[in-house]
Amino acid sequence: MTSFYQKSRHKQWREKVLKRAKFLCEECAKYGRVDADGLPVRATIAHHVKHADEFPELRYDVRNGQALCAACHNKLHPEKAAKISPPGHRP
């Protein structure tokens, strides 16, 4: 069985969320954080603001998505931190 994250519809949703944020971490931008080179932190993860398992009707709603770097996502989901480890960035 294909995982939810591997499905085409999720991948399209993810791309739209990241593109809307210009592929920059929305949390880091909110606090003025930059990467080691002094540039805005890149987003690699589309996060469901209202969790998809609790709000399935919002699963593919781009307005329910937030573009995040791995460190910010791990802060929100420490249980997933082992699966997504950021390269030296700490929120």
N, CA, C and O of each residue as an XYZ file, in Angstrom:
364
protein
N       0.835     -1.188      0.000
C       0.000      0.000      0.000
C       0.880      1.251      0.000
O       1.847      1.332      0.758
N       0.554      2.203     -0.829
C       1.302      3.451     -0.924
C       0.991      4.326      0.275
O      -0.175      4.510      0.626
N       2.025      4.868      0.907
C       1.787      5.750      2.045
C       1.159      7.057      1.558
O       1.312      7.448      0.401
N       0.466      7.705      2.454
C      -0.182      8.981      2.161
C       0.808      9.961      1.540
O       0.468     10.668      0.592
N       2.028     10.006      2.067
C       3.035     10.972      1.617
C       3.569     10.671      0.218
O       4.155     11.545     -0.421
N       3.376      9.456     -0.256
C       3.866      9.082     -1.579
C       2.825      9.273     -2.677
O       3.139      9.162     -3.862
N       1.595      9.560     -2.285
C       0.528      9.702     -3.264
C       0.678     10.990     -4.057
O       1.146     12.005     -3.541
N       0.276     10.931     -5.306
C       0.403     12.063     -6.222
C      -0.301     13.313     -5.694
O       0.232     14.417     -5.800
N      -1.482     13.145     -5.133
C      -2.236     14.312     -4.654
C      -1.496     15.019     -3.515
O      -1.490     16.248     -3.442
N      -0.875     14.240     -2.628
C      -0.107     14.857     -1.545
C       1.116     15.582     -2.106
O       1.440     16.688     -1.673
N       1.779     14.969     -3.048
C       2.959     15.602     -3.646
C       2.599     16.919     -4.326
O       3.365     17.881     -4.266
N       1.441     16.964     -4.967
C       0.983     18.204     -5.603
C       0.675     19.259     -4.542
O       1.032     20.426     -4.703
N       0.010     18.850     -3.455
C      -0.296     19.766     -2.351
C       0.996     20.322     -1.765
O       1.116     21.527     -1.543
N       1.960     19.441     -1.516
C       3.254     19.844     -0.952
C       3.922     20.884     -1.839
O       4.398     21.908     -1.349
N       3.959     20.629     -3.121
C       4.601     21.546     -4.063
C       3.927     22.918     -4.040
O       4.609     23.943     -4.069
N       2.600     22.944     -3.989
C       1.866     24.218     -3.954
C       2.161     24.997     -2.668
O       2.320     26.217     -2.699
N       2.233     24.287     -1.541
C       2.523     24.945     -0.261
C       3.920     25.545     -0.284
O       4.110     26.697      0.108
N       4.895     24.771     -0.740
C       6.278     25.264     -0.789
C       6.427     26.417     -1.784
O       7.111     27.402     -1.505
N       5.787     26.288     -2.935
C       5.873     27.335     -3.957
C       5.251     28.636     -3.449
O       5.799     29.715     -3.676
N       4.116     28.540     -2.768
C       3.448     29.735     -2.233
C       4.389     30.514     -1.300
O       4.356     31.744     -1.262
N       5.231     29.781     -0.545
C       6.164     30.404      0.394
C       7.532     30.669     -0.250
O       8.499     30.995      0.438
N       7.596     30.528     -1.560
C       8.847     30.729     -2.302
C       9.962     29.815     -1.789
O      11.141     30.166     -1.820
N       9.554     28.628     -1.315
C      10.478     27.606     -0.816
C      11.315     28.087      0.368
O      12.444     27.637      0.567
N      10.744     29.015      1.157
C      11.416     29.521      2.355
C      10.621     29.121      3.586
O       9.392     29.068      3.549
N      11.323     28.840      4.674
C      10.687     28.435      5.922
C       9.891     29.613      6.497
O      10.442     30.677      6.780
N       8.603     29.398      6.657
C       7.737     30.466      7.156
C       7.991     30.767      8.629
O       7.864     31.920      9.042
N       8.341     29.776      9.423
C       8.639     30.008     10.846
C       9.934     30.789     10.998
O       9.984     31.758     11.755
N      10.967     30.387     10.299
C      12.245     31.101     10.382
C      12.078     32.546      9.908
O      12.627     33.470     10.506
N      11.315     32.731      8.827
C      11.085     34.082      8.304
C      10.374     34.947      9.337
O      10.673     36.133      9.471
N       9.430     34.351     10.067
C       8.674     35.092     11.079
C       9.598     35.670     12.147
O       9.338     36.750     12.678
N      10.681     34.949     12.462
C      11.598     35.372     13.520
C      12.919     35.928     12.989
O      13.831     36.212     13.766
N      13.023     36.083     11.680
C      14.223     36.660     11.088
C      15.434     35.738     11.105
O      16.569     36.207     11.011
N      15.209     34.436     11.224
C      16.336     33.501     11.219
C      16.895     33.337      9.808
O      16.157     33.368      8.823
N      18.203     33.162      9.734
C      18.890     32.942      8.463
C      19.779     31.714      8.587
O      20.047     31.236      9.689
N      20.231     31.212      7.449
C      21.122     30.051      7.477
C      22.567     30.488      7.729
O      22.823     31.667      7.972
N      23.497     29.562      7.672
C      24.903     29.839      7.966
C      25.508     30.866      7.009
O      26.488     31.529      7.349
N      24.932     31.000      5.824
C      25.424     31.963      4.845
C      24.712     33.309      4.934
O      24.961     34.206      4.129
N      23.828     33.442      5.915
C      23.081     34.686      6.071
C      21.886     34.820      5.143
O      21.319     35.904      5.004
N      21.504     33.720      4.509
C      20.373     33.715      3.577
C      19.120     33.202      4.272
O      19.224     32.520      5.291
N      17.940     33.511      3.748
C      16.706     32.964      4.322
C      16.767     31.434      4.325
O      17.327     30.826      3.413
N      16.194     30.829      5.343
C      16.233     29.365      5.497
C      15.269     28.723      4.513
O      14.106     29.115      4.417
N      15.766     27.734      3.785
C      14.977     27.021      2.782
C      13.981     26.076      3.449
O      14.296     25.437      4.453
N      12.796     25.995      2.893
C      11.767     25.059      3.358
C      11.834     23.794      2.516
O      11.979     23.852      1.295
N      11.725     22.655      3.181
C      11.718     21.370      2.479
C      10.489     20.542      2.837
O      10.248     19.492      2.241
N       9.714     21.014      3.810
C       8.577     20.240      4.314
C       7.312     21.088      4.275
O       7.320     22.250      4.680
N       6.230     20.498      3.784
C       4.914     21.134      3.846
C       4.198     20.524      5.050
O       3.908     19.328      5.076
N       3.925     21.352      6.025
C       3.321     20.930      7.295
C       1.829     21.243      7.289
O       1.412     22.317      6.857
N       1.025     20.286      7.776
C      -0.405     20.534      7.946
C      -0.604     21.298      9.250
O      -0.291     20.780     10.322
N      -1.116     22.514      9.173
C      -1.363     23.322     10.365
C      -2.393     22.613     11.242
O      -2.172     22.412     12.437
N      -3.507     22.242     10.644
C      -4.489     21.393     11.320
C      -4.217     19.983     10.820
O      -4.322     19.714      9.624
N      -3.872     19.096     11.721
C      -3.400     17.757     11.367
C      -4.364     17.011     10.448
O      -5.575     16.992     10.669
N      -3.802     16.409      9.432
C      -4.586     15.717      8.414
C      -5.410     14.569      8.983
O      -6.502     14.296      8.485
N      -4.917     13.896     10.003
C      -5.686     12.786     10.564
C      -6.887     13.270     11.374
O      -7.881     12.554     11.493
N      -6.804     14.458     11.923
C      -7.909     15.027     12.702
C      -8.863     15.848     11.834
O     -10.044     15.968     12.161
N      -8.371     16.406     10.749
C      -9.164     17.246      9.855
C      -8.978     16.767      8.415
O      -8.389     17.479      7.602
N      -9.470     15.579      8.091
C      -9.241     15.028      6.743
C      -9.788     15.909      5.625
O      -9.284     15.869      4.503
N     -10.810     16.699      5.921
C     -11.376     17.584      4.893
C     -10.413     18.708      4.508
O     -10.591     19.346      3.470
N      -9.396     18.954      5.335
C      -8.402     20.003      5.047
C      -7.081     19.435      4.534
O      -6.123     20.178      4.322
N      -7.031     18.149      4.340
C      -5.782     17.472      3.968
C      -5.113     18.091      2.745
O      -3.890     18.223      2.714
N      -5.893     18.468      1.747
C      -5.311     19.001      0.506
C      -5.617     20.478      0.303
O      -5.488     20.993     -0.808
N      -6.016     21.153      1.356
C      -6.281     22.583      1.303
C      -4.953     23.319      1.506
O      -4.348     23.237      2.575
N      -4.513     24.027      0.488
C      -3.218     24.717      0.544
C      -3.183     25.723      1.691
O      -2.120     25.976      2.259
N      -4.331     26.295      2.034
C      -4.379     27.263      3.140
C      -4.081     26.601      4.482
O      -3.767     27.286      5.455
N      -4.177     25.270      4.538
C      -3.863     24.529      5.760
C      -2.409     24.042      5.747
O      -2.030     23.211      6.572
N      -1.618     24.539      4.844
C      -0.222     24.141      4.753
C       0.722     25.250      5.172
O       0.437     26.434      4.992
N       1.850     24.845      5.734
C       2.889     25.795      6.133
C       4.223     25.233      5.667
O       4.539     24.075      5.942
N       5.004     26.038      4.966
C       6.317     25.631      4.485
C       7.320     25.767      5.626
O       7.464     26.840      6.212
N       8.013     24.670      5.937
C       8.955     24.663      7.052
C      10.274     24.010      6.670
O      10.337     23.175      5.767
N      11.328     24.408      7.379
C      12.599     23.682      7.287
C      12.472     22.452      8.203
O      11.538     22.365      9.000
N      13.386     21.531      8.090
C      13.325     20.312      8.899
C      13.409     20.620     10.391
O      12.721     19.982     11.187
N      14.234     21.579     10.782
C      14.392     21.899     12.205
C      13.092     22.417     12.807
O      12.712     22.013     13.905
N      12.415     23.304     12.098
C      11.149     23.838     12.619
C      10.078     22.756     12.647
O       9.273     22.707     13.577
N      10.059     21.893     11.644
C       9.089     20.797     11.638
C       9.372     19.831     12.788
O       8.443     19.352     13.439
N      10.633     19.548     13.037
C      10.996     18.651     14.138
C      10.601     19.239     15.488
O      10.249     18.506     16.412
N      10.661     20.547     15.597
C      10.254     21.200     16.836
C       8.759     20.982     17.081
O       8.337     20.780     18.219
N       7.956     21.024     16.000
C       6.522     20.794     16.105
C       6.180     19.318     16.283
O       5.182     18.972     16.915
N       7.023     18.453     15.718
C       6.803     17.002     15.759
C       8.071     16.291     16.232
O       8.766     15.678     15.422
N       8.385     16.360     17.530
C       9.616     15.706     18.004
C       9.632     14.196     17.730
O      10.698     13.593     17.604
N       8.447     13.596     17.641
C       8.375     12.155     17.370
C       8.861     11.816     15.964
O       9.186     10.661     15.689
N       8.915     12.801     15.072
C       9.389     12.582     13.709
C      10.834     13.026     13.525
O      11.393     12.861     12.440
N      11.440     13.579     14.551
C      12.779     14.162     14.445
C      13.818     13.159     13.969
O      14.724     13.534     13.225
N      13.720     11.924     14.364
C      14.707     10.917     13.957
C      14.644     10.663     12.457
O      15.649     10.293     11.850
N      13.475     10.857     11.853
C      13.310     10.607     10.425
C      13.791     11.766      9.569
O      14.207     11.562      8.429
N      13.739     12.986     10.105
C      14.105     14.186      9.340
C      15.106     14.981     10.160
O      14.716     15.754     11.035
N      16.368     14.804      9.893
C      17.369     15.536     10.675
C      17.953     16.678      9.852
O      18.467     16.452      8.756
N      17.879     17.897     10.370
C      18.389     19.058      9.643
C      19.913     19.142      9.696
O      20.528     18.682     10.658
N      20.517     19.722      8.674
C      21.982     19.868      8.655
C      22.442     21.087      9.430
O      22.772     22.110      8.830
N      22.470     20.997     10.766
C      23.049     22.041     11.588
C      22.177     23.228     11.920
O      22.645     24.137     12.606
N      20.933     23.272     11.473
C      20.052     24.417     11.781
C      19.222     24.123     13.007
O      18.646     23.042     13.133
N      19.158     25.080     13.909
C      18.337     24.955     15.108
C      17.398     26.133     15.185
O      17.819     27.286     15.080
N      16.104     25.838     15.371
C      15.156     26.956     15.490
C      15.292     27.671     16.811
O      14.569     28.633     17.070
